[in-house]
Amino acid sequence: MRHYFLLVVLFLGFIQCKESESTANLNTSAQNSIQHAEGFSIEKYDGFSVVKVSNAYPEAKNDYTYILHKKGVQIPDSLQQFTSIEVPIKKVIVTSTTHIPALESLGVENTLIGFPTTQYISSEKTRALIDAGKVRDLGSNQGLNTEVILDIQPDVIVGFSVDGDLKTYKSLEKNGQKIIFNGDWTEKTPLGKAEWIKFFGALYDLDEKATEIFNSIEKEYNSVLTLAKNAKKQPTIFAGAIYEDQWFLPQGDSWAAYFLKEANGNYLWKDSKGTGSLALSFESVLDKAKDADFWIGPGQFGSIQQILDNNPNYIHFKAVANKNVYSFSTKKGKTGGVIYYELAQNRPDLVLKDIVKILHPEVLPDYELFFFEKLK
């Protein structure tokens, strides 16, 4: 009887030790390793990380917490309520082309098994996987093919939402799928968007590699930023294009306008408020920008002649007359996707270099444009 009592005491003591050990792990001070991004945080503990996504979509009212843990690690009781994901993941579905460059940079593109509307992907590496039948097409983002997803059984689905409509994801969760939201596109700064590679680094237990990649991008970005600040002139710029009789151009607080400011350019609508687009008439844009030095991002126009064929009045813009029009939409992938839309937010250093080269070619004499192209 006494022997039995000792066994019970030892067993209870073991349980208490395990519980106190888990609590100790959680109580260990852990600092958020994210510096520029505002939409997520990563706190690392012994054997697991707590990832919080606070801005999964514009005006999101809820935070999303995920526990990323290594195999065999006991998660503290206080965290059991949250979605737990064993890392490194081995099979993934992502839902935005902006996720693709992060997978490739980390060298884990072979883990991609599904994507909505695969024709949108431009990357040659991932297109090769699609052509080889290794990445299933899941239909549209608004109506992901549940049958295919349940068939291929990903470890996790990296989802995103534009307007907070989460019906498809909630349905998938009811069917046993693990969803983790990515809000990279809601970030307001170039380095903030790029830092989301650390989000993917955490999923693959490649935190150090993700940090090294980001630090390299940040270093290049800041180096070019310094060159731009030392440029003696500040050229004037207008942007955007006509769509259904309205000229849409980036508002002053937008990601695109941020780059123009960082490149030491004088964007003529820099004082407008908002992170989206302004909708103006052709006449109002012409009145303000007729003497601007550059037109950057003229929509789908592929040449100066196309611009003039569309509307001969474009010739009244000095930038058009002097052929100082630069576009990123001319460089496309195999299936027609614009490379800029897929890669730019992951490589803000290259975007900034391009714009600095356009505005201040003397500070980057040997650099060749990567995303942009001067229209002829």
PyMOL commands that set and color helices and strands:
alter all, ss='L'
color gray80, all
select helices_A, chain A and resi 2-27+77-79+97-106+109-111+118-120+124-131+141-143+146-152+167-174+184-186+190-194+197-203+207-229+255-262+282-289+304-310+312-316+318-321+339-346+348-359+361-363
alter helices_A, ss='H'
color red, helices_A
select strands_A, chain A and resi 40-44+48-53+64-69+83-86+92-94+112-115+136-137+156-159+179-181+236-239+241-243+246-250+266-267+277-280+294-296+325-327+373-374
alter strands_A, ss='S'
color yellow, strands_A
deselect
rebuild
show_as cartoon
